[in-house]
Structures are given as structure tokens and as C-alpha cells.
Amino acid sequence: MRQVETIIVGGGPAGSSCARELVRCGRPCLVLEKQPPPRPKLCAGWITPKVLADLEIQPEEYPYGLVQLDRLRLVVGRSRRWRFRISAHQYSIRRAEFDGWLLERSGAEVVQHTVREIRYAGGRYIVDGQFSCTYLVGAGGTSCPVRRNLFPPHPGKLILTREAELPGEPLGNECILWFPFAGQSGYAWYVPKRGGVHIGFGGLADQIPTEGLASLWEEFTRLLDGEDSVGDMSPPTPKGHPYFLNPLNTPIKQNGAYLVGDAAGLATWDLAEGIGPAIQSGILAARDILGLDIYQRERVGRYSLGLLGRFFRWVWARLP
Ligand SMILES: Cc1cc2nc3c(=O)[nH]c(=O)nc-3n(C[C@H](O)[C@H](O)[C@H](O)COP(=O)(O)OP(=O)(O)OC[C@H]3O[C@@H](n4cnc5c(N)ncnc54)[C@H](O)[C@@H]3O)c2cc1C
């Protein structure tokens, strides 16, 4: 059996950030990742400046496609829709590139392995009878096996999404957001990327209107048609990926086991963005293992847009 101090299950942004922090402090770790590279990931790929700051890079140092989104068009309202344009300072990336780069940059050893069964015996975790460790980090996203095997079932709110990525150069670098859409706290997006655009919507499962996701997608494509600068689009059949938002203080750490990123339901409460919280929680869990910090839910940011995010959430829940 292979023995190592820390095993990280999942090589997404949460797992690779945790791995990087451990490796650069000289502590051994192994990442178990089920998919070979490149790993496509359903995601709009919108990241905030804080994500780049947490990764300690300047935008120009990022080696792959990055678009600076310097204007946001907000289309706000249900029956009547008001349009606002605000200047912004946000970015978009392509996830397969971003995730691959993060994992490689971590310097950690990665073994392709799908984790299924985990046992705790004699103060060590045994993973699939093949690997053994003192610290185990669950960074496996929505259906993380560390959560399934060791933590209570996810009590969070389920987010449902539909999205598609269209190749081709976007007409500009203005991002469009429709609030609300797919329920009172859901929204839809059009995010320009390098070499394409990402379109989609997401909302809390218990708020998705009864007509369902397919008819919402049709409504969304009509909204896209109504916007200038979007250009002619023939959106392909959309895909979806559910994930959790955990507004409750359920355990995310016990006996040397940690849940980080989507495995812990750490996406933000205003925009349900999870890349930033995944990176923050991965770094913080590593620092807890290193004895340099304490990993707690409250230490990971809950809003993408800070006070503005809380204000937007309050406003769009009350729109006619
Ligand atoms: C449609 C959509 C759009 C989104 N848009 C944005 C956005 O614009 N901005 C934003 O910040 N967030 C966005 N999110 C959320 C964001 O994608 C996630 O919060 C983020 O990917 C979480 O990172 P993670 O590392 O926790 O998990 P993941 O990125 O899901 O990584 C988990 C990794 O674990 C691996 N894994 C899973 N199970 C196992 C196993 N059994 N054994 C080994 N490995 C395993 C997977 O292969 C994967 O590589 C979006 C989500 C969706 C669905």
C-alpha cells in the first residue's frame, strides 16, 4: 500500500490550490484525479481579480486565453426589463486550460485514479485499499467520495444549470447578465471568452419554474436574440451540471479530513461562483494541515460582489 502524508481527491481548482500550498512548503502530497487531461468542465469561467490575487499572478502572466471583461450589461426585471451598463474589472478563462495549468503549476504528483471507498482505521485513511494517508482532502466537486464516505449527506441547496459554449470570436468583451432568471435568485449569462462565448443560466432547484429547464432554455435564447452586440447565434443543445450551495454550517473538517470547494458547497451566495471559494478553501485547508492557519467556513468569502452582491440579491428578489 502506498503511504503518503496527504492525499487530495480531485484535481480541480480546490485540489490543485491545496496541493500547491503543501508542495511549496515542502510537504508530501498526492493528487488522485479520475480524468486524464485535458479535463473539460462545464463552467462560464468568470473569475474575479481576487482569484488572480489568490493565485499570486498578474493577468499578463497567465499563459492561456484570458479576456478582461471591462463592461457589464445588466438586464434587470421579469415582465419589464431595464438595462444598465456598468464598468467592471473581471476576467474569463477556459476551464480545461485553467484547471490543467493550476494542476501542473502545483508541482504535485498526480495519479489517475477514481476514488470509490474510504475507510478510517488506526488514525489513517485507507483509500480503495491502495493508498494510506494522515490527512485526506476532499476536492472532488459535487459528488466527492470523501464527503459521501465520511461526512453527513449534503444538506445544501441544489443549483441546476443549462449552458453551452459557442466557438468563434465574440463581438466585444461586454458580459451580459439577466436578473432574475430561472427562479427568484437565479440568473442567466453571456460571457465572452478567448475564441468563443459561454451562455447559460442557473437557479436553485426548488425555485425553478414548473415549466422546466427546456422551456427556460427557449426563453433564454429569445432573450439573447433581443440583445445587440450578441450577433447571430444558433445555440447547440445545452448541457447541465448540478452543484450545491451550502449556506449552513455543516462540518467541513474532522479527524484530519477536509472538504474544500464544491465538495463543501462553498459557491458564493450572490452569483453561485465557485472557482474563487474553491481556491481560497484549498489554500486554507493546506495551511491548516501545515499548522499555519485554521480552516473554517467563515474564512472563505461568501459573496462574489461583496456588499453590492448582497444589495443585488435583495433587489432582484423583489422585482416585479
Ligand atoms: C454551468 C456552470 C457555470 C459556472 N460558472 C462559473 C463561473 O463563471 N465562475 C465561477 O467562479 N464558478 C462557476 N461555476 C462553479 C464552478 O465551476 C465550481 O464551483 C468549481 O469548479 C469548483 O471547483 P472544485 O475544484 O471544488 O471542483 P471541480 O472543478 O468539480 O473539480 C473536481 C475534480 O474532482 C475530480 N473527481 C471527482 N470525483 C472523483 C473521484 N471519485 N476520484 C478522483 N477524482 C474525482 C473531477 O474529475 C474534477 O477534476 C459554474 C458551474 C456551472 C455548473
The ligand as an SDF file (V2000), in Angstrom:
LIG
                    3D

 53 58  0  0  0  0  0  0  0  0999 V2000
  -22.8280   25.9050  -15.7920 C   0  0  0  0  0  0  0  0  0  0  0  0
  -21.8720   26.3530  -14.7120 C   0  0  0  0  0  0  0  0  0  0  0  0
  -21.2560   27.5950  -14.8120 C   0  0  0  0  0  0  0  0  0  0  0  0
  -20.3760   28.0330  -13.8050 C   0  0  0  0  0  0  0  0  0  0  0  0
  -19.7700   29.2260  -13.9630 N   0  0  0  0  0  0  0  0  0  0  0  0
  -18.9190   29.6720  -13.0200 C   0  0  0  0  0  0  0  0  0  0  0  0
  -18.2230   30.8960  -13.2030 C   0  0  0  0  0  0  0  0  0  0  0  0
  -18.3710   31.5690  -14.2100 O   0  0  0  0  0  0  0  0  0  0  0  0
  -17.3740   31.3070  -12.2230 N   0  0  0  0  0  0  0  0  0  0  0  0
  -17.1730   30.5760  -11.0720 C   0  0  0  0  0  0  0  0  0  0  0  0
  -16.4100   31.0110  -10.2080 O   0  0  0  0  0  0  0  0  0  0  0  0
  -17.7980   29.3840  -10.8930 N   0  0  0  0  0  0  0  0  0  0  0  0
  -18.6560   28.9160  -11.8300 C   0  0  0  0  0  0  0  0  0  0  0  0
  -19.2580   27.6940  -11.6660 N   0  0  0  0  0  0  0  0  0  0  0  0
  -18.9310   26.8870  -10.4710 C   0  0  0  0  0  0  0  0  0  0  0  0
  -17.5500   26.2540  -10.6320 C   0  0  0  0  0  0  0  0  0  0  0  0
  -17.4760   25.5360  -11.8460 O   0  0  0  0  0  0  0  0  0  0  0  0
  -17.2770   25.2900   -9.4590 C   0  0  0  0  0  0  0  0  0  0  0  0
  -17.6670   25.8890   -8.2450 O   0  0  0  0  0  0  0  0  0  0  0  0
  -15.7730   24.9310   -9.3770 C   0  0  0  0  0  0  0  0  0  0  0  0
  -15.4080   24.1490  -10.4980 O   0  0  0  0  0  0  0  0  0  0  0  0
  -15.4640   24.1560   -8.1030 C   0  0  0  0  0  0  0  0  0  0  0  0
  -14.1350   23.6830   -8.1450 O   0  0  0  0  0  0  0  0  0  0  0  0
  -13.7250   22.3400   -7.3620 P   0  0  0  0  0  0  0  0  0  0  0  0
  -12.2630   22.2090   -7.5300 O   0  0  0  0  0  0  0  0  0  0  0  0
  -14.3110   22.3690   -5.9980 O   0  0  0  0  0  0  0  0  0  0  0  0
  -14.4990   21.1690   -8.1210 O   0  0  0  0  0  0  0  0  0  0  0  0
  -14.3920   20.6610   -9.6330 P   0  0  0  0  0  0  0  0  0  0  0  0
  -13.9770   21.7530  -10.5330 O   0  0  0  0  0  0  0  0  0  0  0  0
  -15.6900   19.9840   -9.9070 O   0  0  0  0  0  0  0  0  0  0  0  0
  -13.2200   19.6000   -9.6100 O   0  0  0  0  0  0  0  0  0  0  0  0
  -13.4220   18.3250   -9.0290 C   0  0  0  0  0  0  0  0  0  0  0  0
  -12.3860   17.3710   -9.5980 C   0  0  0  0  0  0  0  0  0  0  0  0
  -12.5010   16.1360   -8.8910 O   0  0  0  0  0  0  0  0  0  0  0  0
  -12.4380   15.0650   -9.8000 C   0  0  0  0  0  0  0  0  0  0  0  0
  -13.1420   13.9250   -9.2050 N   0  0  0  0  0  0  0  0  0  0  0  0
  -14.4720   13.8330   -8.9580 C   0  0  0  0  0  0  0  0  0  0  0  0
  -14.7680   12.6400   -8.4020 N   0  0  0  0  0  0  0  0  0  0  0  0
  -13.5970   11.9850   -8.2880 C   0  0  0  0  0  0  0  0  0  0  0  0
  -13.2550   10.6900   -7.7930 C   0  0  0  0  0  0  0  0  0  0  0  0
  -14.1810    9.8450   -7.3320 N   0  0  0  0  0  0  0  0  0  0  0  0
  -11.9400   10.3160   -7.8200 N   0  0  0  0  0  0  0  0  0  0  0  0
  -10.9950   11.1590   -8.3020 C   0  0  0  0  0  0  0  0  0  0  0  0
  -11.2710   12.3850   -8.7940 N   0  0  0  0  0  0  0  0  0  0  0  0
  -12.5500   12.7980   -8.7800 C   0  0  0  0  0  0  0  0  0  0  0  0
  -13.1030   15.6070  -11.0650 C   0  0  0  0  0  0  0  0  0  0  0  0
  -12.7020   14.8850  -12.2230 O   0  0  0  0  0  0  0  0  0  0  0  0
  -12.6130   17.0510  -11.0750 C   0  0  0  0  0  0  0  0  0  0  0  0
  -11.4050   17.2120  -11.7950 O   0  0  0  0  0  0  0  0  0  0  0  0
  -20.1330   27.2160  -12.6680 C   0  0  0  0  0  0  0  0  0  0  0  0
  -20.7430   25.9690  -12.5600 C   0  0  0  0  0  0  0  0  0  0  0  0
  -21.6010   25.5340  -13.5750 C   0  0  0  0  0  0  0  0  0  0  0  0
  -22.2450   24.1860  -13.4410 C   0  0  0  0  0  0  0  0  0  0  0  0
  1  2  1  0
  2  3  1  0
  2 52  2  0
  3  4  2  0
  4  5  1  0
  4 50  1  0
  5  6  2  0
  6  7  1  0
  6 13  1  0
  7  8  2  0
  7  9  1  0
  9 10  1  0
 10 11  2  0
 10 12  1  0
 12 13  2  0
 13 14  1  0
 14 15  1  0
 14 50  1  0
 15 16  1  0
 16 17  1  0
 16 18  1  0
 18 19  1  0
 18 20  1  0
 20 21  1  0
 20 22  1  0
 22 23  1  0
 23 24  1  0
 24 25  2  0
 24 26  1  0
 24 27  1  0
 27 28  1  0
 28 29  2  0
 28 30  1  0
 28 31  1  0
 31 32  1  0
 32 33  1  0
 33 34  1  0
 33 48  1  0
 34 35  1  0
 35 36  1  0
 35 46  1  0
 36 37  1  0
 36 45  1  0
 37 38  2  0
 38 39  1  0
 39 40  1  0
 39 45  2  0
 40 41  1  0
 40 42  2  0
 42 43  1  0
 43 44  2  0
 44 45  1  0
 46 47  1  0
 46 48  1  0
 48 49  1  0
 50 51  2  0
 51 52  1  0
 52 53  1  0
M  END
$$$$
